[in-house]
Amino acid sequence: MSKRIGLTIPDAINEKLERWAEAEGRPVANLCNFIIEKAVREAEERGDVPKQKDIPATESKGK
């Protein structure tokens, strides 16, 4: 399942993303998705992302 997130970025970064996305013929949101996925994959390969731990079904955040 996909999740939606919201983020706030500086105007200068947004302007650069808009130019980049336009040059590639894609929406800014699609470009951001690509950039984030690529960064996470690379971080995983470097070992920067902790391994997912199995959490018993009876436990959840906030409880």
MARBAZA-946240 format. One record per residue (C-alpha): residue number from 0; z, x, y. Coordinates in steps of 0.25 Angstrom, whole numbers, plus 5000, padded with zeros to 4 digits. Example, Ala and Ser with C-alpha at 12.3 -4.5 7.8 and 13.67 -1.06 7.14 Angstrom:
# residues 2
SITE   num     zz     xx     yy
SITE     0   5031   5049   4982
SITE     1   5029   5055   4996
//
This chain:
# residues 63
SITE   num     zz     xx     yy
SITE     0   5000   5000   5000
SITE     1   4997   5005   5014
SITE     2   5007   5005   5025
SITE     3   5005   5003   5040
SITE     4   5013   5012   5050
SITE     5   5013   5013   5065
SITE     6   5014   5026   5073
SITE     7   5013   5030   5087
SITE     8   5005   5042   5091
SITE     9   5003   5049   5104
SITE    10   4991   5045   5113
SITE    11   4984   5058   5111
SITE    12   4984   5058   5096
SITE    13   4979   5043   5096
SITE    14   4967   5047   5105
SITE    15   4964   5059   5095
SITE    16   4965   5050   5083
SITE    17   4956   5040   5090
SITE    18   4945   5050   5092
SITE    19   4947   5056   5078
SITE    20   4946   5042   5072
SITE    21   4934   5038   5080
SITE    22   4927   5051   5076
SITE    23   4929   5047   5062
SITE    24   4925   5032   5064
SITE    25   4939   5027   5059
SITE    26   4951   5020   5065
SITE    27   4962   5028   5070
SITE    28   4972   5021   5060
SITE    29   4963   5026   5048
SITE    30   4962   5040   5054
SITE    31   4977   5040   5055
SITE    32   4979   5035   5041
SITE    33   4970   5047   5036
SITE    34   4977   5057   5044
SITE    35   4991   5052   5039
SITE    36   4986   5052   5024
SITE    37   4980   5066   5025
SITE    38   4993   5071   5032
SITE    39   5002   5065   5021
SITE    40   4993   5070   5010
SITE    41   4994   5084   5015
SITE    42   5009   5083   5018
SITE    43   5011   5079   5003
SITE    44   5002   5091   4998
SITE    45   5011   5100   5006
SITE    46   5023   5094   5000
SITE    47   5028   5089   5014
SITE    48   5029   5074   5009
SITE    49   5041   5072   5000
SITE    50   5038   5066   4986
SITE    51   5041   5051   4985
SITE    52   5054   5049   4978
SITE    53   5056   5037   4968
SITE    54   5065   5027   4975
SITE    55   5071   5017   4965
SITE    56   5067   5002   4968
SITE    57   5081   4998   4972
SITE    58   5081   5008   4984
SITE    59   5074   5007   4997
SITE    60   5075   5012   5011
SITE    61   5084   5005   5020
SITE    62   5094   5001   5009
//
